[in-house]
Amino acid sequence: GYNFGLPAVVTDVGSLADDVVEGKTGFVCKPKDASDLSEAIKRYFSSPLFHDLDRQRTLIKQFANERYSWSKVAAITSSAYAELVG
């Protein structure tokens, strides 16, 4: 995934689509729709994500570090526990 700078093609199920910036970190397709999945894969292969993957990998890693770094996850977890404890 994102930690390795790899773009994702995901279905719009649960919160998966919330983690994708369309065309920047990956592509979203409709669930249970093979045709839409095929289109998302085609969009990937015709996009800068594919044609300039070395540069895009750096941007995807930065995105991942901003959203999912251990310090960010720790802050969110700590905040959730603080709310539960009162």
C-alpha positions in Angstrom: 0.0 0.0 0.0 0.6 3.6 0.7 3.7 3.0 2.9 5.5 1.6 -0.1 4.2 4.5 -2.3 1.9 2.3 -4.3 -1.4 3.6 -5.6 -4.6 1.7 -4.7 -7.7 0.7 -6.8 -10.5 0.3 -4.2 -14.2 -0.2 -4.2 -16.5 2.3 -2.7 -17.2 0.2 0.4 -16.9 1.2 4.0 -14.3 3.9 4.5 -11.9 2.7 1.7 -12.9 5.5 -0.7 -12.3 8.0 2.1 -8.6 7.0 2.0 -8.1 7.6 -1.7 -7.6 10.9 -3.4 -8.9 10.1 -6.9 -6.1 10.2 -9.4 -3.5 11.2 -6.8 -3.2 8.2 -4.5 -5.4 5.8 -6.4 -8.8 5.2 -8.0 -12.3 4.3 -6.7 -14.7 2.0 -8.4 -18.3 0.9 -7.7 -18.7 -2.3 -5.7 -19.7 -5.5 -7.5 -19.2 -3.8 -10.9 -16.6 -5.5 -13.0 -17.0 -2.9 -15.8 -16.3 0.0 -13.4 -13.3 -1.9 -11.9 -12.0 -2.3 -15.5 -12.4 1.4 -16.1 -10.6 2.3 -12.9 -7.7 0.1 -13.9 -7.6 1.7 -17.4 -7.6 5.2 -15.7 -4.6 4.0 -13.6 -2.6 2.9 -16.6 -3.3 6.1 -18.5 -2.5 8.4 -15.5 0.6 10.0 -14.1 0.4 7.5 -11.3 1.5 4.9 -13.7 3.6 6.9 -16.2 5.6 8.8 -13.5 5.4 6.2 -10.7 8.8 7.1 -9.2 7.8 10.7 -8.5 4.3 9.7 -7.5 5.6 7.2 -5.0 7.2 10.0 -3.1 3.9 11.9 -3.0 1.9 8.9 -1.9 4.4 8.1 0.9 4.1 11.7 2.1 0.3 11.4 2.0 0.5 8.2 4.1 2.9 9.8 6.6 0.6 12.8 7.0 -2.5 10.7 7.6 -1.3 7.5 9.1 2.0 8.1 10.9 2.4 6.4 14.2 2.3 9.8 16.0 -1.0 10.6 14.2 -2.5 7.3 15.1 -1.3 7.6 18.7 -2.9 11.1 19.0 -6.2 9.8 17.6 -6.2 6.8 19.9 -5.3 8.9 22.9 -8.1 11.3 22.2 -10.6 8.5 21.8 -9.5 7.0 25.1 -9.7 10.4 26.8 -13.3 10.8 25.6 -14.2 7.4 26.9 -12.6 7.9 30.3 -14.1 11.4 30.6 
